[in-house]
Amino acid sequence: MDAYPYALTGPISERALGMIVLQTDETIEQDFRRLFTVDETLIYSSRVPSGDTVSPETLSQMEAALSDAAALLPPAARFDALAYCCTSGTAMIGAGRVADLVSAPVGAVPVSTPLTAAVAALHALGVSRLGIVSPYVPSVAVPIRTAFEAGGFIVPATVSFGEEVEANVARIAAASICDAARALAHDNDLDAVFLSCTNLRTLDIIDDLEAELGLPVVSSNQALAWHMAQLAGISKLETPVGRLLQEMPVAAV
């Protein structure tokens, strides 16, 4: 049978983002589909093995699998930015090490993480005193606080749900997250509240929380989208959630 002649065309869209998502994460891909316009930005994701429970040990174990996960992204795609989508994992492994591992099989592409993105976003918002809401046990929550302190923030207090089962994190009720943020803002002098973890469902509560608290509220997924848009030169987001996306220009860095 003779092959029928055909022509090749360009990629589906001009911009492409590559995401290394935890095997157990159910939330971040859904958030990114809402935040980015599908006609302007392609989003490809690969999964990295992650434990059913969250601990310093299971988070640190991902280091050995990050390059293999990145290598499973489409090799023909031209990526404008990459991300390792785990706030606490970045705190354990280190942002520099993560960037090296994720970019190794892909090439010279800028790499972000929720932690480095949040630090950049909060500085852009002029935040000094930060309260943190975390879903995890203290051995995981404390290194996140330490990372923000190392990033130049004063962290008067954190609130953690003490959860160690990752599947439960995506099912923590919005009302519980709001109550935790309210408690932080009520009891402490803060410039902003950070909702840590890419698996927390926070996108729908940020605007209302900001209006109630009178403070910027930044989440892992919102900050990561903002930072990746900057790295990739993406001009706008489909759903500008919170002061970060409404007031801070999304422009190439």
C-alpha positions as CSV (number, residue, x, y, z in Angstrom):
1,M,0.0,0.0,0.0
2,D,1.4,3.4,-1.0
3,A,1.7,6.1,1.6
4,Y,-0.6,9.0,1.1
5,P,1.2,12.3,0.9
6,Y,0.7,14.7,3.8
7,A,2.1,18.0,5.1
8,L,3.4,18.9,8.6
9,T,2.3,21.9,10.5
10,G,3.5,23.7,13.6
11,P,2.6,23.1,17.2
12,I,-0.9,23.4,18.6
13,S,0.0,26.6,20.4
14,E,2.9,29.0,20.6
15,R,3.7,28.5,24.3
16,A,4.2,25.3,26.3
17,L,4.6,24.6,30.0
18,G,6.0,21.3,31.4
19,M,4.9,20.2,34.8
20,I,6.2,17.4,37.1
21,V,3.2,16.6,39.2
22,L,3.1,14.3,42.2
23,Q,1.4,10.9,41.6
24,T,-1.0,11.7,44.4
25,D,-1.9,15.3,43.4
26,E,-5.4,15.7,42.1
27,T,-5.7,19.5,42.1
28,I,-3.0,21.5,40.3
29,E,-3.7,20.3,36.8
30,Q,-7.4,21.3,37.3
31,D,-6.3,24.7,38.5
32,F,-3.9,25.3,35.6
33,R,-6.6,24.4,33.1
34,R,-8.7,27.2,34.6
35,L,-5.9,29.7,34.9
36,F,-4.4,29.5,31.4
37,T,-6.0,30.0,28.0
38,V,-5.9,26.8,26.1
39,D,-5.4,28.6,22.7
40,E,-2.3,30.4,24.0
41,T,-0.6,27.9,26.3
42,L,-0.1,24.1,26.1
43,I,0.3,22.3,29.4
44,Y,2.0,19.0,29.5
45,S,2.4,17.0,32.7
46,S,4.4,14.1,33.8
47,R,4.0,12.3,37.1
48,V,6.7,11.6,39.7
49,P,6.2,8.7,42.2
50,S,5.2,10.0,45.6
51,G,4.2,8.2,48.8
52,D,0.7,7.8,50.1
53,T,1.8,9.4,53.3
54,V,3.7,12.7,53.5
55,S,6.9,12.8,55.5
56,P,10.4,14.2,55.1
57,E,11.5,10.7,53.9
58,T,8.8,10.3,51.2
59,L,9.4,13.9,50.0
60,S,13.2,13.5,49.8
61,Q,12.8,10.2,47.9
62,M,11.4,12.1,45.0
63,E,14.8,13.6,44.3
64,A,15.9,10.3,42.7
65,A,13.0,10.2,40.3
66,L,12.7,13.8,39.1
67,S,14.9,13.6,36.1
68,D,13.2,10.4,34.9
69,A,9.8,12.1,35.3
70,A,11.0,15.1,33.3
71,A,12.3,12.8,30.6
72,L,8.8,11.5,30.0
73,L,7.6,14.9,28.8
74,P,7.0,15.0,25.0
75,P,10.5,15.3,23.5
76,A,9.4,17.2,20.5
77,A,7.7,19.9,22.5
78,R,9.5,23.2,22.9
79,F,9.0,24.2,26.5
80,D,9.0,27.8,27.7
81,A,9.1,26.9,31.4
82,L,9.1,23.8,33.6
83,A,8.0,23.3,37.1
84,Y,8.2,20.7,39.9
85,C,4.8,21.0,41.5
86,C,5.5,20.4,45.2
87,T,6.0,23.1,47.8
88,S,7.1,20.9,50.6
89,G,9.2,18.7,48.3
90,T,11.1,21.8,47.2
91,A,11.7,22.7,50.8
92,M,13.2,19.3,51.4
93,I,15.2,18.8,48.2
94,G,16.2,22.4,47.6
95,A,15.1,24.6,44.7
96,G,18.5,24.7,43.0
97,R,18.8,20.9,43.1
98,V,15.2,20.6,41.8
99,A,16.0,22.9,38.8
100,D,19.1,20.9,37.9
101,L,17.3,17.6,38.0
102,V,14.2,18.8,36.1
103,S,16.0,20.6,33.3
104,A,18.7,17.9,32.8
105,P,16.8,15.8,30.3
106,V,14.9,18.7,28.7
107,G,17.6,21.3,28.1
108,A,18.1,25.0,29.0
109,V,14.6,25.8,30.1
110,P,13.8,28.0,33.1
111,V,12.4,26.0,36.1
112,S,10.1,27.1,38.8
113,T,8.6,25.5,41.9
114,P,5.7,26.6,44.1
115,L,8.1,27.7,46.8
116,T,10.4,29.8,44.6
117,A,7.3,31.2,42.8
118,A,5.6,32.1,46.1
119,V,8.8,33.9,47.4
120,A,9.0,35.9,44.2
121,A,5.2,36.7,44.3
122,L,5.1,37.7,47.9
123,H,8.1,40.0,47.5
124,A,6.4,41.5,44.4
125,L,3.4,42.2,46.6
126,G,5.6,44.0,49.2
127,V,5.0,41.4,51.9
128,S,7.2,41.3,55.0
129,R,5.1,39.5,57.7
130,L,3.6,36.3,56.4
131,G,1.2,33.7,57.9
132,I,1.3,30.2,56.5
133,V,-1.5,27.6,56.3
134,S,-0.2,24.1,55.7
135,P,-2.0,20.8,55.6
136,Y,0.8,18.7,56.9
137,V,2.4,17.3,60.0
138,P,5.0,19.5,61.8
139,S,8.0,17.6,60.3
140,V,6.8,18.8,56.9
141,A,5.3,22.1,57.8
142,V,8.3,23.5,59.7
143,P,10.8,23.3,56.8
144,I,8.3,25.3,54.7
145,R,8.3,28.0,57.3
146,T,12.1,27.9,57.5
147,A,12.3,28.3,53.7
148,F,10.2,31.4,53.8
149,E,12.2,32.8,56.6
150,A,15.4,32.1,54.6
151,G,13.6,34.0,51.7
152,G,13.5,37.2,53.8
153,F,10.1,37.0,55.4
154,I,9.1,37.3,59.0
155,V,6.7,34.4,59.8
156,P,5.0,35.1,63.1
157,A,2.8,32.0,63.0
158,T,1.7,29.0,61.0
159,V,-1.4,26.9,61.1
160,S,-1.2,23.2,60.1
161,F,-4.0,20.6,59.8
162,G,-1.5,17.8,60.8
163,E,-2.5,15.6,57.9
164,E,-0.1,13.0,56.7
165,V,-2.3,11.1,54.2
166,E,-1.9,12.8,50.8
167,A,-5.3,11.6,49.5
168,N,-7.0,13.5,52.3
169,V,-5.3,16.8,51.4
170,A,-7.4,17.4,48.2
171,R,-10.5,16.8,50.3
172,I,-9.9,19.3,53.0
173,A,-13.0,21.5,53.0
174,A,-12.8,25.1,51.8
175,A,-14.4,26.2,55.0
176,S,-11.6,24.6,57.1
177,I,-9.0,26.4,55.0
178,C,-10.8,29.7,55.4
179,D,-11.1,29.2,59.2
180,A,-7.4,28.6,59.4
181,A,-6.6,31.7,57.4
182,R,-9.0,33.8,59.6
183,A,-7.4,32.5,62.8
184,L,-3.9,33.5,61.5
185,A,-5.0,37.0,60.5
186,H,-7.0,37.5,63.7
187,D,-4.2,36.5,66.1
188,N,-1.2,38.0,64.2
189,D,0.0,41.2,62.6
190,L,0.4,40.0,59.0
191,D,0.9,41.5,55.5
192,A,-0.4,38.3,53.7
193,V,-1.5,34.7,54.1
194,F,0.1,31.9,52.1
195,L,-1.9,28.7,51.5
196,S,0.7,26.1,51.0
197,C,0.4,22.9,48.9
198,T,-0.5,22.3,45.3
199,N,-3.1,19.6,46.3
200,L,-5.2,22.0,48.4
201,R,-8.3,23.3,46.7
202,T,-7.9,27.0,47.2
203,L,-8.6,28.8,43.9
204,D,-12.2,29.5,44.6
205,I,-11.7,31.0,48.1
206,I,-8.9,33.4,47.5
207,D,-10.9,36.4,46.3
208,D,-13.5,36.1,49.2
209,L,-10.7,35.6,51.8
210,E,-8.9,38.7,50.5
211,A,-12.0,40.8,50.7
212,E,-12.7,39.6,54.2
213,L,-9.2,39.8,55.7
214,G,-8.1,42.9,53.8
215,L,-4.8,41.1,53.0
216,P,-3.3,39.4,50.0
217,V,-3.9,35.7,50.0
218,V,-1.5,33.7,47.9
219,S,-1.6,30.0,47.2
220,S,0.9,27.5,45.8
221,N,-0.9,27.0,42.5
222,Q,-1.7,30.7,42.0
223,A,1.9,31.7,42.6
224,L,3.3,29.0,40.4
225,A,1.0,30.0,37.5
226,W,2.0,33.7,37.9
227,H,5.7,32.8,37.9
228,M,5.6,30.4,35.0
229,A,3.7,32.9,33.0
230,Q,6.5,35.4,33.6
231,L,9.1,32.9,32.7
232,A,7.3,31.9,29.5
233,G,6.4,35.4,28.4
234,I,2.6,34.7,28.6
235,S,0.7,37.9,28.5
236,K,-2.5,37.1,30.4
237,L,-4.2,34.4,32.4
238,E,-7.8,33.3,31.8
239,T,-8.8,33.6,35.4
240,P,-7.0,36.4,37.3
241,V,-7.6,35.1,40.9
242,G,-6.5,37.3,43.8
243,R,-4.5,40.5,44.0
244,L,-1.4,38.7,42.7
245,L,-3.0,38.0,39.3
246,Q,-5.2,41.1,39.3
247,E,-2.7,43.8,40.3
248,M,0.8,42.4,39.5
249,P,1.5,42.4,35.8
250,V,2.2,39.1,34.1
251,A,5.2,39.9,31.9
252,A,8.4,38.2,30.9
253,V,11.1,38.5,33.5
